[in-house]
């Protein structure tokens, strides 16, 4: 009995030992501690998931950056569009409501200046004789009626390009070329040259303190292709009195400052300046000044009241193409300075 039991126990021990050799990580039935499991590492699947997360994060960041750039671009486009629209509106308003009367006179420009004995004796005599005998002053106009029926003259309008035409013209250059150069302002670019001859005023007009030439502004520059409501005032007007009767009464050149552009009737009683015409006297006044000529009378019927007028303009570059290069005309009942 004892021998059988011992043999059985020895067989069981051998089986358990064989089992431990085959499965060393399993816990034994006798309470022996099992060997610790090896640490769990990252496999290939885990690395792929991590890479995928990084790619998604990078893609999201790129999308966010792209959105910022896109919406920033849209904002810039909107801002640029707003600027363009505002500019167009301003240009439209400027064009639509721009002043119809263009004035180039400056604040420091005097209302009127006078130069006595402007020309020397020989220069003056040449111009006086040349003007009195000028062929264009001897030709009467067909329009010979009205209160200025004894006033006649010629008008020449030209721009800077036409200056040479004036200086080289046989009817103007020899007589008035030097005078034009003496009076011409350097920054002007359009001109109106008038020779104005008047024989006698009506005695009743003078007696009743009337005007020989009514209140007006000089705005007769030669223009074409513009609306009639565009008015360009002269920058400066020069008047040279060539021949005046010694006993002439009246005939003063009166001037007013432009102000708001609308003189009241009460203002006419007090002109800002009044100039008496005299031979070889040059009067220069602002082109934006209102002016008129008082009626005059003289007993010397053989002496003509003769003056030369040069209107000088500073036309802006926008309208220079609209100025005439050359235009001349004979006129009856002209405005008389």
QUIURFEN-V413390 format. One record per residue. N is the residue number from 1. RES is the residue in three letters. PHI is phi in degrees with one decimal (* if undefined). PSI is psi as a letter, one per 40 degrees, with the letter a starting at -180 (none if undefined). OMEGA is omega in whole degrees, -180 to 180 (none if undefined). Layout:
n;res;phi;psi;omega
N;RES;PHI;PSI;OMEGA
N;RES;PHI;PSI;OMEGA
//
This chain:
n;res;phi;psi;omega
1;UNK;*;d;-179
2;UNK;-71.2;d;-179
3;UNK;-66.1;d;180
4;UNK;-64.5;d;-179
5;UNK;-65.2;d;-179
6;UNK;-67.8;d;179
7;UNK;-66.6;d;-180
8;UNK;-65.4;d;-180
9;UNK;-64.8;d;179
10;UNK;-64.4;d;178
11;UNK;-67.2;d;180
12;UNK;-67.0;d;180
13;UNK;-63.8;d;179
14;UNK;-64.6;d;179
15;UNK;-65.8;d;-179
16;UNK;-64.6;d;179
17;UNK;-66.2;d;177
18;UNK;-62.7;d;179
19;UNK;-65.7;d;179
20;UNK;-66.7;d;178
21;UNK;-67.2;d;-178
22;UNK;-76.7;d;-177
23;UNK;-122.1;g;-175
24;UNK;-72.7;e;-176
25;UNK;-86.8;e;-178
26;UNK;-81.2;i;178
27;UNK;-73.0;h;-178
28;UNK;-75.4;i;180
29;UNK;-70.8;e;-176
30;UNK;-92.4;e;178
31;UNK;94.1;e;179
32;UNK;-69.4;h;-179
33;UNK;-65.2;h;178
34;UNK;-76.4;i;177
35;UNK;-66.7;i;-177
36;UNK;-63.7;i;180
37;UNK;-72.6;i;178
38;UNK;-65.3;i;-179
39;UNK;-62.0;h;-179
40;UNK;-79.3;h;180
41;UNK;-99.0;i;178
42;UNK;-83.1;h;177
43;UNK;-94.3;a;179
44;UNK;-64.1;d;180
45;UNK;-64.7;d;179
46;UNK;-65.7;d;178
47;UNK;-62.6;d;180
48;UNK;-63.9;d;179
49;UNK;-64.1;d;179
50;UNK;-64.2;d;178
51;UNK;-63.2;d;180
52;UNK;-63.5;d;178
53;UNK;-61.3;d;180
54;UNK;-63.9;d;179
55;UNK;-62.9;d;179
56;UNK;-62.8;d;179
57;UNK;-63.9;d;179
58;UNK;-65.9;d;178
59;UNK;-62.7;d;179
60;UNK;-63.1;d;179
61;UNK;-63.4;d;178
62;UNK;-63.9;d;178
63;UNK;-64.1;d;179
64;UNK;-62.6;d;179
65;UNK;-64.8;d;178
66;UNK;-62.7;d;178
67;UNK;-63.3;d;178
68;UNK;-60.5;d;180
69;UNK;-63.6;d;-178
70;UNK;-63.1;d;-178
71;UNK;-68.5;d;174
72;UNK;-64.7;d;178
73;UNK;-63.5;d;178
74;UNK;-62.6;d;179
75;UNK;-62.6;d;178
76;UNK;-63.5;d;178
77;UNK;-63.0;d;179
78;UNK;-61.9;d;179
79;UNK;-64.1;d;178
80;UNK;-62.9;d;179
81;UNK;-64.8;d;178
82;UNK;-63.3;d;179
83;UNK;-61.9;d;179
84;UNK;-62.5;d;-180
85;UNK;-63.8;d;179
86;UNK;-62.4;d;179
87;UNK;-62.1;d;179
88;UNK;-63.7;d;179
89;UNK;-64.2;d;180
90;UNK;-64.5;d;178
91;UNK;-63.7;d;179
92;UNK;-63.9;d;180
93;UNK;-63.5;d;179
94;UNK;-62.7;d;-180
95;UNK;-72.7;d;-175
96;UNK;-68.8;d;-174
97;UNK;-112.9;e;178
98;UNK;-65.0;i;-177
99;UNK;-62.5;h;178
100;UNK;-81.6;d;177
101;UNK;-108.4;h;-176
102;UNK;-103.2;h;-177
103;UNK;-121.5;h;-180
104;UNK;-113.4;e;180
105;UNK;-65.7;i;-178
106;UNK;-104.6;i;-177
107;UNK;-64.0;d;-177
108;UNK;-84.7;e;180
109;UNK;-77.1;h;-178
110;UNK;-66.5;i;178
111;UNK;-62.4;d;-177
112;UNK;-158.0;i;175
113;UNK;-130.3;i;-178
114;UNK;-130.7;h;175
115;UNK;-124.1;h;177
116;UNK;-74.7;i;178
117;UNK;47.0;f;-175
118;UNK;-61.4;d;-179
119;UNK;-105.1;i;173
120;UNK;-72.7;i;-172
121;UNK;-57.7;d;-178
122;UNK;-65.9;d;179
123;UNK;-63.2;d;-179
124;UNK;-64.0;d;-178
125;UNK;-64.4;d;179
126;UNK;-61.1;d;-179
127;UNK;-68.5;d;-180
128;UNK;-62.6;d;-179
129;UNK;-66.9;d;-179
130;UNK;-62.9;d;-178
131;UNK;-74.2;d;180
132;UNK;-61.7;d;-179
133;UNK;-102.5;e;-176
134;UNK;-65.9;h;-177
135;UNK;-60.9;d;-177
136;UNK;-82.3;e;174
137;UNK;-95.7;e;-180
138;UNK;-93.6;e;-179
139;UNK;-92.6;h;180
140;UNK;-71.9;i;178
141;UNK;-86.3;i;177
142;UNK;-70.0;d;178
143;UNK;-88.6;g;-172
144;UNK;-120.9;f;179
145;UNK;-115.3;i;177
146;UNK;100.6;a;-174
147;UNK;-70.6;e;179
148;UNK;-109.5;f;-176
149;UNK;-65.2;e;180
150;UNK;-100.9;e;179
151;UNK;-112.3;h;179
152;UNK;-149.5;i;-180
153;UNK;169.7;a;177
154;UNK;-129.7;i;-178
155;UNK;-131.2;h;175
156;UNK;-125.7;h;179
157;UNK;-118.0;h;-180
158;UNK;-158.9;i;176
159;UNK;-103.4;a;-176
160;UNK;-59.8;d;179
161;UNK;-67.0;d;-178
162;UNK;-93.5;e;-179
163;UNK;-59.7;d;-180
164;UNK;-62.2;d;178
165;UNK;-63.0;d;178
166;UNK;-68.2;d;-176
167;UNK;-67.0;d;-177
168;UNK;-98.9;e;-179
169;UNK;-74.7;h;-178
170;UNK;-62.9;d;-179
171;UNK;-88.9;e;-175
172;UNK;-126.1;d;-174
173;UNK;-59.6;d;-178
174;UNK;-64.1;d;-177
175;UNK;-78.3;d;-166
176;UNK;-121.3;e;-178
177;UNK;-59.7;d;-180
178;UNK;-65.2;d;179
179;UNK;-63.7;d;179
180;UNK;-59.0;d;-179
181;UNK;-65.6;d;179
182;UNK;-69.4;d;-175
183;UNK;-93.6;e;-173
184;UNK;-65.5;h;175
185;UNK;-88.9;i;-172
186;UNK;-65.3;d;-174
187;UNK;-97.8;e;180
188;UNK;-83.7;i;-176
189;UNK;-140.7;e;176
190;UNK;-150.7;i;-170
191;UNK;-143.4;i;171
192;UNK;-131.4;h;-179
193;UNK;-110.9;h;-178
194;UNK;-121.6;h;165
195;UNK;-113.5;h;-172
196;UNK;-122.9;h;-178
197;UNK;-123.3;h;178
198;UNK;-136.3;h;-175
199;UNK;-84.0;c;-179
200;UNK;-142.8;i;173
201;UNK;-90.0;i;177
202;UNK;-69.6;h;-177
203;UNK;-60.4;d;-179
204;UNK;-65.0;d;178
205;UNK;-62.3;d;179
206;UNK;-65.0;d;-177
207;UNK;-62.1;d;-177
208;UNK;-93.6;e;175
209;UNK;57.8;f;178
210;UNK;-86.1;a;178
211;UNK;-108.8;i;173
212;UNK;-79.9;d;175
213;UNK;-131.7;h;-177
214;UNK;-71.2;i;-179
215;UNK;-61.7;h;-178
216;UNK;-162.7;i;172
217;UNK;-117.6;i;179
218;UNK;-85.1;h;-178
219;UNK;-149.2;f;-174
220;UNK;-106.4;f;-180
221;UNK;-57.1;i;-179
222;UNK;-75.2;h;-179
223;UNK;-133.9;i;177
224;UNK;-146.0;i;178
225;UNK;80.1;e;179
226;UNK;-122.3;i;177
227;UNK;-66.7;i;-177
228;UNK;-66.1;d;-177
229;UNK;-83.2;e;174
230;UNK;-83.1;h;-178
231;UNK;-121.3;h;180
232;UNK;-112.8;h;-180
233;UNK;-81.5;i;178
234;UNK;-60.9;i;175
235;UNK;-78.9;d;177
236;UNK;-149.8;i;177
237;UNK;-121.7;h;177
238;UNK;-111.3;h;177
239;UNK;-125.3;h;176
240;UNK;-110.5;h;178
241;UNK;-83.4;h;-175
242;UNK;-90.5;d;-179
243;UNK;-145.9;h;-179
244;UNK;-141.7;h;179
245;UNK;-64.0;i;-177
246;UNK;-63.5;d;-177
247;UNK;-101.2;e;-178
248;UNK;-61.0;h;177
249;UNK;-113.7;h;-177
250;UNK;85.7;a;178
251;UNK;77.3;e;-178
252;UNK;-68.1;i;173
253;UNK;-91.5;h;-178
254;UNK;-108.6;i;-177
255;UNK;-134.7;i;178
256;UNK;-132.6;i;175
257;UNK;-66.8;i;-176
258;UNK;-66.2;d;180
259;UNK;59.4;b;179
260;UNK;-84.8;e;179
261;UNK;91.3;e;-178
262;UNK;-142.0;h;180
263;UNK;-79.0;h;175
264;UNK;-85.7;i;180
265;UNK;-60.0;d;180
266;UNK;-68.5;d;179
267;UNK;-68.3;d;-177
268;UNK;-66.7;e;180
269;UNK;-75.4;e;-177
270;UNK;-130.9;g;177
271;UNK;-64.2;i;179
272;UNK;-71.6;d;177
273;UNK;-148.0;i;177
274;UNK;-139.1;h;-176
275;UNK;-117.5;h;177
276;UNK;-87.3;h;-180
277;UNK;-66.1;h;175
278;UNK;-146.7;i;-179
279;UNK;-57.2;h;175
280;UNK;61.7;f;176
281;UNK;-100.7;h;176
282;UNK;-106.0;h;177
283;UNK;-114.6;h;178
284;UNK;-120.3;h;179
285;UNK;-137.3;i;-179
286;UNK;-59.4;i;179
287;UNK;-69.6;e;179
288;UNK;-96.0;e;179
289;UNK;-93.4;h;173
290;UNK;-69.0;i;179
291;UNK;-153.6;i;178
292;UNK;-152.4;i;179
293;UNK;-121.3;h;179
294;UNK;-72.7;i;176
295;UNK;-62.1;i;-177
296;UNK;-140.6;i;-179
297;UNK;-148.5;i;177
298;UNK;-150.8;i;177
299;UNK;-87.7;e;-179
300;UNK;-87.4;g;-174
301;UNK;-67.5;e;-179
302;UNK;-85.3;e;-179
303;UNK;-93.4;h;-180
304;UNK;-92.8;i;172
305;UNK;-89.2;h;-171
306;UNK;-125.0;h;179
307;UNK;-140.5;i;175
308;UNK;-115.9;h;-175
309;UNK;-125.1;h;175
310;UNK;-122.7;h;173
311;UNK;-91.8;h;-178
312;UNK;-117.8;h;-174
313;UNK;-122.1;i;170
314;UNK;-115.4;g;-178
315;UNK;-88.0;h;-180
316;UNK;-66.3;i;-177
317;UNK;-56.6;d;-178
318;UNK;-60.5;d;-173
319;UNK;-110.7;e;179
320;UNK;-55.9;d;178
321;UNK;-61.1;e;-180
322;UNK;-89.0;e;179
323;UNK;-79.0;i;-179
324;UNK;-78.7;i;178
325;UNK;-73.0;d;-178
326;UNK;-158.5;h;176
327;UNK;-157.4;h;179
328;UNK;-135.4;i;-178
329;UNK;-157.6;i;170
330;UNK;-100.6;i;-177
331;UNK;-138.1;i;175
332;UNK;-113.5;i;179
333;UNK;57.5;f;-177
334;UNK;-79.1;i;171
335;UNK;-64.1;h;-174
336;UNK;-111.4;h;177
337;UNK;-91.2;none;none
//
